[in-house]
């Protein structure tokens, strides 16, 4: 997570943000912060994304499944992106508030995930299927 928070190679600042995040989670919830953070990432993680593929002249939207690492990375990036919009002075505090919002179920990240899954469901006819032999 520190690598995803790091900007312009400033790793120690990213580490301070994570420490602030974990401290705020412990302070607000009174529970262990790391399992809460893992649960928030799992709740926000998308299973599929849609990509545009060109088939001759026509451009179609194709749902593509994500593995666990890809979906966790996308979830963390979404949480970071939406925490930047929150009011507050410290980035770690804003990040903690976004994680708590994800855990409570009232975050924009969850709406974004639902929209991604809806797009994948709508475009499921464009899936590439292979014929298997028995």
C-alpha positions in Angstrom: 0.0 0.0 0.0 2.9 2.3 0.7 4.1 2.0 -2.8 0.7 3.1 -4.2 0.6 6.1 -1.8 4.2 7.2 -2.7 4.5 10.3 -4.8 7.7 11.3 -6.5 9.7 8.7 -4.6 9.0 10.0 -1.2 8.5 6.8 0.7 8.8 8.1 4.2 5.9 10.5 3.7 3.8 7.6 2.4 4.8 5.6 5.5 3.7 8.4 7.7 0.3 8.5 5.9 -0.1 4.8 6.5 0.8 5.2 10.2 -1.7 8.0 10.5 -4.3 5.9 8.7 -3.9 3.0 11.1 -3.8 5.2 14.1 -7.1 6.9 13.1 -8.7 3.6 12.4 -7.8 2.3 15.9 -8.9 5.6 17.5 -12.3 5.8 15.7 -13.3 2.1 15.8 -11.4 0.8 18.8 -10.4 -2.3 17.0 -7.3 -3.6 15.3 -6.7 -1.4 12.3 -5.0 -3.8 9.9 -7.9 -6.3 9.6 -10.3 -3.4 9.0 -8.1 -2.0 6.2 -7.9 -5.5 4.6 -11.7 -5.8 4.8 -12.2 -2.3 3.3 -9.9 -3.2 0.4 -11.8 -6.5 -0.1 -15.2 -4.7 -0.1 -14.0 -2.1 -2.6 -12.2 -4.6 -4.9 -13.8 -5.1 -8.3 -14.0 -8.6 -9.8 -14.1 -7.5 -13.4 -13.3 -4.5 -15.5 -14.3 -3.6 -19.0 -11.8 -2.9 -21.8 -12.4 -1.7 -25.3 -11.3 -4.0 -28.0 -11.3 -3.4 -31.7 -12.7 -6.1 -33.9 -12.1 -5.0 -37.5 -13.9 -1.6 -37.6 -16.2 -2.1 -34.6 -15.0 -1.2 -31.1 -16.6 -3.4 -28.5 -16.5 -3.3 -24.7 -15.3 -6.6 -23.3 -15.4 -7.6 -19.6 -12.1 -8.9 -18.3 -11.7 -10.7 -15.0 -9.1 -9.5 -12.5 -7.0 -11.6 -10.3 -6.7 -10.9 -6.6 -3.7 -8.7 -6.8 -5.1 -6.6 -9.7 -8.4 -6.1 -7.9 -6.7 -5.1 -4.6 -4.5 -2.6 -6.4 -7.5 -1.1 -8.2 -9.4 -0.9 -4.9 -6.6 0.9 -3.1 -6.2 3.4 -6.0 -9.9 4.1 -5.9 -9.9 4.6 -2.1 -6.8 7.0 -2.4 -8.5 8.9 -5.3 -11.7 9.4 -3.4 -10.0 10.3 -0.2 -8.2 13.2 -1.9 -11.7 14.8 -2.4 -12.5 14.7 1.3 -12.2 17.8 3.5 -9.4 17.8 6.0 -5.8 18.9 6.4 -3.9 15.6 6.8 -4.0 13.1 4.0 -3.8 10.2 6.5 -6.9 11.4 8.3 -8.8 11.8 5.0 -7.7 8.3 4.0 -8.9 6.9 7.3 -12.3 8.6 6.8 -12.6 7.1 3.4 -11.8 3.6 4.7 -14.4 4.0 7.4 -16.9 5.1 4.8 -16.2 2.0 2.8 -16.6 -0.2 5.8 -19.9 1.6 6.6 -21.1 1.1 3.0 -21.6 4.8 2.2 -18.6 5.5 0.0 -18.4 6.6 -3.6 -15.9 3.7 -4.1 -18.7 1.1 -3.7 -20.8 2.9 -6.2 -17.9 2.9 -8.7 -17.5 -0.8 -8.1 -21.2 -1.4 -8.7 -21.0 0.6 -11.9 -18.0 -1.4 -13.1 -19.9 -4.7 -12.5 -23.0 -3.4 -14.1 -21.1 -2.5 -17.3 -19.5 -5.9 -17.3 -22.9 -7.5 -16.9 -24.4 -5.5 -19.7 -21.5 -6.3 -22.1 -21.3 -10.0 -21.2 -22.4 -10.9 -24.7 -19.0 -9.7 -26.0 -17.0 -12.2 -24.0 -14.5 -14.3 -25.9 -15.5 -17.9 -25.5 -13.5 -21.0 -26.5 -15.0 -24.2 -27.7 -13.6 -27.1 -25.6 -13.4 -30.6 -26.6 -14.5 -33.4 -24.3 
